[in-house]
Amino acid sequence: MASGNFVLLCAMYPAYIVEPIRQETAEIGLRELRTPQEVEDVIAELKATGESALFLINSVCGCSAASARPAIARALRHATRPKRLYSVFAGVDKEATEALRRYLAPHPPSSPSIALWAGGKLVHFIPRHEIEGRSPEVIALALTALFDEYCAA
């Protein structure tokens, strides 16, 4: 029983770690989806409207802090960008993350990762292995090219 409790406690992150990441994500301009219902509502709206959207599957890890979030912040300064901006927090808001991941198939779970939606469907997915070890500038260039391709009005 002690080992089961130990695993449960290790899976949760304390607020002093999570809150600054949530604040950074909000400052970038992403709306955090914290429940499965929020995810379902957003996906239904995107399917109905066809609007473009960027999703960050956020993470506590270093590559999210050093590469993913700074890349998105840089890319969002581009003239063409997705109409909607969202994030889910892997390892924190587990159910919301699982709900979004159902719509990212066939891509396996990956955090951090970035998904771009347009025309009511997933059009591009950037998994962790394409984020980790890459500079924010390189990732931002890839994102802005995708924005130009899929988000131009």
C-alpha positions, 0 to 999 in steps of 0.5 A: 500500500505504501508503494501505491501511495508513493506513486500517486504522490509522485504523479502530482505536481505542487502548485508552486511548480504548476502555477508559474507555467499556467501563468506563462501559458496564459501570457502567451495567449493560450486558453487552458482547457482543464476539463474533458468537457471544455475540450469536447466543446472546443473540438465541436466548435472547431468542427462546426466552424472550420476555424484554425486552432493551435493546441499546446500539450503543455508539460513541466519538462525542460523542453516545454520550458526551453523550446515549446512555449518560447517557440509558440510565443515567437510564432504568434508574433507572425502576421498569420496565425491561428484564430484560436489558441489552447493548451492542456497540461499533461501530468496535471489536467490528466482527463482534459489531456486524454480527451484532446489526445483522442482527437490527435490519433494516430499520433501517440501521446507526446508531451510537450507537443503542438497540434494545428487544426484547420478546416475542422480537423487536425492538419499537423502534429509536432511531437516531443521528439521534434521539439526536444533539443531544437531551438525556439527559433527553429520551431517558430519558423516551422510553425509560421510556415504552417500558419501561412499554409493553413491559417491564411484567411 
